[in-house]
Amino acid sequence: MKRKANHLLLDQAKISKKDEFYTQLVDIERELKHYSSHFSGKVIYCNCDDVETSNFFKYFATNFETLGIKKIICACYKKSSDGLGAYFEYTGGAVNYDDIKYFSSDGDFRSLESIKLLEQSDIVVTNPPFSLFREYISQLITYNKKFLVISNINAITYKEIFNLIQNNKAWLGINLGRGISGFIVPSHYELYGQETKINDQGERIVSPNNCMWLTNLSNFKRQEFIQLTKKYAGNENEYPNYDNCNGINVNKTKNIPADYDGLMGVPITFLHKFNPRQFEIIKFRKGDDGKDLRINGKSTYFRILIKNKLVKKNYSSSTVVCYEQQNLKFGS
């Protein structure tokens, strides 16, 4: 049976700034296993994590020796009853929670004390507050940090995030949507719909099915080519032209034609399969007039305008020639 998506809680989180969605260990394991080579000799900073409950800390501490990690730093917002944030530094061996230290303020990731820890780190891995996601990512870029974080898929549509993806400064991770099984929420969060459960540990789980991993760490998926099996020539009626842009609409990534060298509007989920060696991202959502892309006077759902780098124009015959993708060899 298909899981029925329920986006209500995360949508409300943005509006009300309820950001208490905690990542399950199974989802962390499923994603982080693809980045093992990045962690050796590095300081990992989980700056939205209570060390006593964080599954990110649990994962890194359990695999500390195997991954060759130098240090783990966890920091959290207002951990103690007096409103002071807390942080914990781990360099291996037994975990002693008596070594937890406290900030002089609330431990917000924007605080000077938290930023000092950020400056000491190499890679940031966490589930940041959704309501502050733009500001959170902006900070990581300002301090030139590597990162792997969870976000709502809608973050793709934020100008700041889309620009990072377009300029190859960030990209999607391996899992998204139903590849992220759900989040632990506190008891005061109401559970809606069929995408909820209480697990064997008594934890309340919601599965909104609209989240992704965002990163600037290389992964195998970014190196894969989309195998294109469709053709534009002879099937033009399947690819309508936009009213306000010299390009064609493609409703599904799998239907991208292999022989078209012009602009194509594709769904935002295309970014999960985007390989910058195969495609170029041109623009998001807007046509030549600065308004939403339209077909026969009606706006389409969000589209990303792309071009295929692996086709070339044969001007003498006015035909499009496709490169043999399987024979292309690129460096990593």
N, C-alpha and C positions, 0 to 999 in steps of 0.2 A: 504494500500500500504506500502511495506517495505521501510524504510529509506535507502537511498544509502550512504554507508560509503565514507567519503572523509578525508583521513589522511594527505593531502598535507600540510595544514597550520601548524599542530603540528610538522610534520617532518621538515618543513622549520624553525620552531622556534628553534629546536635543532641546526641547522646549522648556522643560522644567529643571534641566541640569541634574537629573538623577543619573549618576554615572556608575552605580554599583553593579556592574556586570563583570563577574570574575571568570577567568578562563579555566576550562577543565584541563586536567593533566593529559587526557587522551588527545585533545586537540593540539596541545603544545608538542607532545611527542610526535604526532603525525606530521607537523610542519617542520619542526626543528631538526629532524633527522636528515633533512636535505641540505643542511648548512654546517655540518660537523667540521669541515675543513677550515671554516672561518674563525673558530673560537680558540684555537691553540695559541697560548701565550698572551691572550687578550684579557682586559678588564671588562667585565659585563656589568652593565648598569640597568637595574630594573627599578625605575624611579617612580613607579605608581604601585608599589607592592609592599604589603605588610609581610615581613619575613616569616612570621609565625603561621601565616595562612596561604602565602603565595605559592601557586603551583609552578610558576616560572622559577622561583628559587628552588623549589623541590626538584625540578628537572635538572637544573644546573648543578646543584649540590650533589645529587645522586650520580651525575655523570662527570663530576669535576675532574677526576684523574683521567678518565677515558678521553675526554675532550681536550685535556691539557690546558685548562683554564688557569689564568694567573690569579684572578680575584673576581669575586662577585660582590657587588654593592646593591643592597635593596634599600629603598627609601619610600616612605608613605606619608600621606597627608593626615594630620591630626590623629595620630595613633593613640595618644594617651588621653586620660580624662581631663587633663588640664589644658588640652588644646595644642600641645606641642607635637610636631611631627617627629618621626623616628627614622633611624637608619642603622644598617647592620653591614659589616664588612666580613667577608668569609674568604679564607685562603686555604681551606682544606681541613680534614680531620673532623672531629666531633663538633656538632653544632651546639653552641652554648648561648642560649637566648639571654643569659645574664649580661652578655656583651652588647646588647642593644643600646644605642646611644640616642640622645634626643637633640633635636634642633632647638634653637632659641625662638623659632617661630613655628608656623603650622606645617612646614614641610612641603608646601606647594612646589611643583616642579619649576616654577618661575622664580622661586626665592633665591637669594644670593647663595645661601648654604647649599641648596640642591644643585645650583649651577656649578659651584666649586667641585662637587662630586662628579658632575657631568664632564667637566674639563679633564678629570683624571681618567675617564673611561674611554674605551675603544668602540664598543658596540652597545647600543641600547635595545633591549628586548622587553616588551611589556604590552599591556592592554591599556592605552591611555584613555582619559576621559573623552567621550564622544563629543560632548558639548564644547570642548576646547581643542578639538582636533587640529584645526588650522593653525592655531597658535603653537600647539605642541610640535607639529612638524616643522614649522618655521624656525623654532628654536634649534632643532636638530640640524637643520641646514645651515643656520648661522654659525653653529659651532663645528660644522664639518664632521658630523658623526655618522658612522654606519648604524643602520637600524633595521629592526624587524618588528613590526607592530601590527596589531589588529585594528581594523576600522570598519565602519559601515560602507558598503559598496557605493552608496551615494556620494561618498567623499571624492570619487572620481570626477563628479560634476563640479566640484569646487574649483574655481579658477586657479587658485594657488597650487592645488594638487595636480590638476590636469597639466599645468605648465611644467611641473617637475617630470611628469611622465612623458610629455611631448619632447622634452629636452634630455631624455635619458638620464635623469638624476634620481628617478625612483621608478619602480615597476611593481606589478602584482606578484605575490608569492605563489606557492603551489596550490593551496586549498582556498576555496571560497564557496559561498552559498551553502549547499548541503554538505560540503566538505568540512564544515565547522559544525560540530554536532550540537552545540548549545552552551549557554552561560549559566553560572551559579548566581542567583540573586538572593538578597536578604529577605527575611520573613515579612517585612512591611511592604514588599512589592506585590501587587496583585498579579496573579497568574491568569493569563487570558488564553482562550482557544485550545486547540488540540495539540499545540506544539509545546506542551509543558509536561513535567513529570517531577516526582520526588524520588531520588535514587536510593540505593541501599544504605547510603551514609546519612540519609535524611536531608540531603541538599536539594534545594528547589531549582529546577533547571528550566530555562526557556530557550527555544530554538527558533530565532527569527529568520534564519535562512537568507539573510541579506548582508552578511559580513565577509570580509576578505583580509588577507595579510598584505601589507604594503612594506616594501623593503628597498634597499639599495645594495644588498648582498647578491652576488651572482648566484643563479640557480639553473638547473638543467632545462627547465621549461622555457626559459628565455632564449635558449639556444636552438629550440626545435622549430622546424619549418611547418607551417600549415600546409597540408597536402591538398592542393586545389584540384578539384575534379570537374568543375563546371566551366562552361564556355559562354562568353557573351555573344560571339558571332553565331547567328542563327537562333538565338534565344532572347533577342532584344526586348520582347514584350514582357519578359520576367524581371526586367531591370528598368523601371520607369525613371525618366529624367526629372530632376528637380526644377521647379518653376524659377527659382532665384539663385541657381548655381549650375555651372556646367559640369554636372556629375550625375551619377546614377545611384539609385537606392538599392541596397542589399539588405534584406530582412534578417538573414542569419549568416554568421561567420562561415559556416560550412558551404554557403552558396556563393562565396566570393569567386568571380570568374577569373580563370587563370590567364586569359588573353586580353584583359582590358588594361590599358595604360593610363587612363585618366582618373579623375577623382571619383571615389566611391564612398558613400555614406553607409557605415556599418554600426551595429549596436555597440553600446559601451562595454558589453561583456567580451568583445573582441580583444580588449586589453589583456585578458587572461591568457591569450595565445599570441600576443604581439611579440614578434622578433624584429628588432630594428635593422637587421640585415636583409629582411624580406620586404618590410613595409616602411613607409614614411608617414608619420602623423602630420596632417596639414592644419586642421582646424577642428574645433568642437562646436557642433550644433547650429552655427549661423551660416547663412548664405552670403552672396555677394552684397546684398543690401543691408547686412547687419541684423537681419531678422531671422527667426527660426526657419530651418529648411522646410520647404513646402512642396507638395505634389498635388496638382489640380486644385490649388487654393487651400489645401488642408495641411496643417503642420504635422510633421512626422514625430514619433517619439524620439528622444535624444539620439543623435547620430554623431559619429566621429568620422570626419573626412580623412581618407587615407589614399595613398598611391602605392602601387606595387613596384618595388625597385627591380624586380626580376623579369620584367618584360621590357622590350625595346622596340622602337618604331623602325620599320623598314620603309624608309621614305620613298624608295624607288617604286615599290609596289603598293604602298599605303596599307600594309598589313601589319599585324602585331605578331612578333616572334617571341615565344616563351623560352626562357633558359631551362635547361634540364636541372631542376633543383637538386635531384639526388646526386648529381655529379659535382655540385659546388662544394668546395672545401674552404672553410673559414677557420681562422685562429680563434681561440677562446677570448 
